[in-house]
Amino acid sequence: MSQPDNSRQRTRPEDSSEDEGPDPTFSENATGRFRSRVQEFANKAEWISEPLYQVGEIVYLATANQQQVAGPYIIISNDIEKATYEIKRMDNGQKHPIPVSETSLKVPGP
């Protein structure tokens, strides 16, 4: 019996390793350490303050039924009064169907 050739080679010799750089692809289960941003104080301010996340910032979405976050997403707008954000996927630009609460957003941790 002959052994199958298990060597891992490029299928096209003209491809180079330079084409294999980091690819910011979307993942339903992004791995890594993530954290929420929090206000300095636990009690909510009586006046409108700056949002925790800025438009154009890259964030990840945490959902209650999943252990890992989904993303990356980019913030396209925010509603300061409701503390919600409109986000879209970075890989295909698809907008998330509903505004997302501040507490559901995560950023990569240290």
C-alpha positions as CSV (number, residue, x, y, z in Angstrom):
1,M,0.0,0.0,0.0
2,S,1.2,3.5,-0.7
3,Q,0.9,6.2,1.8
4,P,-1.0,9.4,0.8
5,D,1.2,12.5,0.4
6,N,0.4,14.6,3.4
7,S,2.9,17.4,2.6
8,R,1.2,20.8,2.9
9,Q,2.2,22.8,-0.1
10,R,0.6,25.7,-2.0
11,T,-1.8,24.5,-4.6
12,R,-0.5,27.2,-7.0
13,P,3.3,27.7,-7.0
14,E,3.0,31.3,-8.0
15,D,1.3,32.1,-4.7
16,S,3.6,33.6,-2.1
17,S,3.5,33.8,1.7
18,E,3.1,37.5,1.4
19,D,-0.5,36.9,0.5
20,E,-1.1,35.2,3.9
21,G,-1.1,38.3,6.1
22,P,-3.6,38.9,8.8
23,D,-7.1,38.8,7.4
24,P,-9.7,40.8,9.4
25,T,-12.4,38.2,8.6
26,F,-15.7,38.1,10.5
27,S,-16.1,35.4,13.2
28,E,-19.2,34.4,15.1
29,N,-16.8,33.0,17.8
30,A,-13.9,35.4,18.0
31,T,-11.3,34.1,20.4
32,G,-9.2,36.3,22.8
33,R,-9.7,38.5,25.8
34,F,-12.4,41.2,25.6
35,R,-13.7,43.6,28.1
36,S,-16.4,46.3,28.4
37,R,-15.7,49.9,29.0
38,V,-17.3,51.3,32.1
39,Q,-18.1,54.7,33.6
40,E,-15.9,55.9,36.4
41,F,-18.8,55.6,38.8
42,A,-21.4,52.9,39.1
43,N,-24.3,55.4,39.5
44,K,-25.6,56.9,36.3
45,A,-25.0,60.6,35.7
46,E,-28.1,62.9,35.5
47,W,-26.8,64.7,32.5
48,I,-25.8,63.5,29.0
49,S,-22.1,62.5,28.9
50,E,-19.8,61.3,26.2
51,P,-20.5,57.8,24.8
52,L,-18.2,55.1,25.9
53,Y,-17.5,54.0,22.2
54,Q,-16.8,56.4,19.4
55,V,-18.0,56.4,15.8
56,G,-15.5,54.5,13.6
57,E,-14.2,52.4,16.6
58,I,-13.8,48.7,16.1
59,V,-15.9,46.6,18.6
60,Y,-17.1,43.1,19.1
61,L,-20.7,42.0,20.0
62,A,-21.4,39.9,23.1
63,T,-24.7,38.0,23.1
64,A,-26.3,36.2,26.0
65,N,-26.5,32.8,24.4
66,Q,-22.8,32.6,23.3
67,Q,-19.6,32.4,25.3
68,Q,-17.5,34.1,22.7
69,V,-18.0,37.5,21.0
70,A,-18.8,38.0,17.4
71,G,-17.0,40.5,15.2
72,P,-15.3,42.7,14.3
73,Y,-17.9,45.4,13.8
74,I,-17.4,49.1,13.3
75,I,-19.6,51.7,15.0
76,I,-21.4,53.9,12.4
77,S,-23.6,56.0,14.7
78,N,-24.7,56.3,18.4
79,D,-27.7,57.5,20.3
80,I,-26.4,59.1,23.5
81,E,-29.8,59.3,25.2
82,K,-30.6,55.6,24.8
83,A,-26.9,54.5,25.1
84,T,-27.3,52.4,21.9
85,Y,-25.1,52.1,18.8
86,E,-25.6,51.2,15.2
87,I,-22.9,48.9,14.0
88,K,-21.9,47.1,10.8
89,R,-19.7,44.1,10.0
90,M,-16.2,45.0,8.8
91,D,-15.9,42.2,6.3
92,N,-18.9,42.9,4.2
93,G,-20.4,46.1,5.5
94,Q,-23.7,44.5,6.5
95,K,-25.5,46.7,9.0
96,H,-26.7,45.0,12.2
97,P,-30.5,44.9,12.2
98,I,-31.2,46.6,15.5
99,P,-29.3,49.2,17.6
100,V,-27.0,47.6,20.1
101,S,-26.8,48.6,23.8
102,E,-23.6,49.8,25.3
103,T,-23.4,46.8,27.6
104,S,-23.3,44.4,24.7
105,L,-20.2,45.9,23.1
106,K,-16.7,44.7,23.8
107,V,-13.2,45.9,22.8
108,P,-10.0,43.8,22.9
109,G,-8.5,43.6,26.4
110,P,-4.9,44.1,27.4
